[in-house]
Amino acid sequence: MLAYSLRRLLIAIPTILLLIVACFFLMHVAPGGPFTSERPLPPQVLANIEARYGLDQPLWKQLWDYLYNIVVHFDFGPSFKFKDRDVNDIIAQGFPISLTYGSLSFLVATAVGVSLGIAAAIKHNSWIDYFAVGLGIAAQALPNFIMGPILILTFTLWLGWLPGGGWNGGQWQYLVMPVIALATSYMGSIARITRSSMLEVLNSNFIRTARAKGLPTRTVIWRHALKPTLLPVVSYLGPVFVYVLTGSVFVDIYFSTGGLGQAYVGSALSRDYAVLLGVTILYGALTVVVNLLTDLAYAWFDPKIRY
Amino acid sequence: MLGKSQKAAHLAEEITDYTVIQGRSLWQDARMRFVRNKAAMASVFVLGLIVLFTIIGPYFAAWSNEEIDWNVMGDVRGMGMPSIETGHYFGVDDLGRDLYSRVIQATTTSLLVGLIGAATALIVGTCYGIAAGYIGGRTDNAMMRFVDILLAIPATLIIILLLVVAGRSFFMLFIALGAVGWLTMARIVRGQTLTLKNREFIEAARAAGVSEFTIMYRHILPNLLGVVIVYASLLVPEMILTESFISFLGLGISEPYTSLGRLIAEGAGTMGYGTLWQLLYPLTFYVAIIITMFFIGDGLRDALDPKDR
């Protein structure tokens, strides 16, 4: 187990480094930059600005400095667009917000999805089952950017219960709609995966044995069926976390929560490569770490897996 | 005489009167299972109607998608609602353009994006996966490590990155969608190839002197087809979803082209003014397409891969 963890970690590190290098080059082959505007700057001014951001150095030198600063100082450099802020400031301001409602919707999607799936499987072919399956399919067809307008229409415009956007320090009224919008479609897929996995487990021999020796249904399900049921669900949680991260881009824009997504799309539109690069690397690194954790959790969950 | 009795003749008839039990091929079996799946068949029907609508719908349009109805533009809320008299069957959008034509255009775009994106992913992913799995060894290792690294970056971010770097256009959108879609496909195909390549019939082909390329093309590819088709059919709605997401953010297709995601974004932006039809028409089409695609994909999976149940 320890050796496996170490080996996985050793693969994760070069992956992140390669990710940084790839994104860096992709940005630098792009035509146009943050300083190209309709009114061309005088060449001397442009040269001065480029020197200020180190853009006049040869490419390998720029890459080296960039990597060095990230690895040693954890510094993503200055923003090209905002003169007085660097990328770290922007991330430090937006990321906690995105993380707050992101992890909340992750929890909601997992908890609701798993319970719905288990309930449907236990009461197979009853109205609970049909209800859960219908809900799961409907939820899957309603991704965050569809749920957003529907929620605002219902709760803000018609019912007037919840504020239509903003953050306000994370008060619960401001959290409800972003979390639901983000969680719905993943809740649907988690419910469907849990249900089919639970059905398969309930039909297997060891459950029949447990039933045959007279264990109460409750014990059979909680003690014996739950763990193998959750295996495929756990492996799906890694991708869900990534989807939640990218989905937060939408939520930040639509609900004006002030998270990282606003900075990301803003920088994409204004070609602020420094911010774009920083956020992509942050999300990419997070993804690698989460995938690592998922694999480790999987190894811990499933005693059959040997390394 | 022997065997001339009525009973014997009857018996002989009964014994010789047998029809050969017709074997069913994998594909006939799959087709039967698919046709029996009610949800999938209904979805095919609905999707067919939508496609038909995008084809013959334009002939009934009174306005093109770029014309601005100046009479209505000043008072979209009061005069731009869906009506037969003005020729705006679905109403007009915020700028006074006919929503009926725009919805048709957007639906076409979204369907095309889904199909072409999935087709790109399918071709690239299958070739890559077969090559990696069949060649094996160190090449396989290097190729799959590369896929792993690309898979580590959130797909939507890659697409946004590509669109920003290379400029927003139809062509680039297809490339970007294909660029992220093929990764999982390559993994699946490689896994299947690995199990196939050690089977006896491949060995037999090799012993008979068939070239490596022909083995991949003639013997491995057809056996992969089931899995590949199932995954591709699930990929189509995913592509449409991703494209709509990006268009919603304003980073996808740009005017005068439009897609359902873009129309939903516009409708969502103006719903506060009481012009709800601008949101509901594109939304209905969108949800209908996604749900039918899901059901068709599920039906195909049940039909082609019955083990998976």
Interface residues (C-beta under 8 A of the other chain):
Chain A: T15 I16 L18 L19 A22 C23 L26 M27 V29 A30 P31 I137 A138 Q140 A141 L142 P143 N144 F145 I146 G148 P149 I152 L153 L157 V242 L245 T246 V249 F250 I253 Y254 Y264 V265 A268 L269 R271 L276 V279 T280 Y283 G284 T287 V288 N291
Chain B: D148 I149 A152 I153 P154 A155 T156 L157 I160 L161 L162 V164 V165 A166 G167 L241 S244 F245 F248 L249 G250 L251 G261 I264 A265 G267 A268 M271 G272 L276 L279 L283 Y286 V287 I290 I291 F294 F295
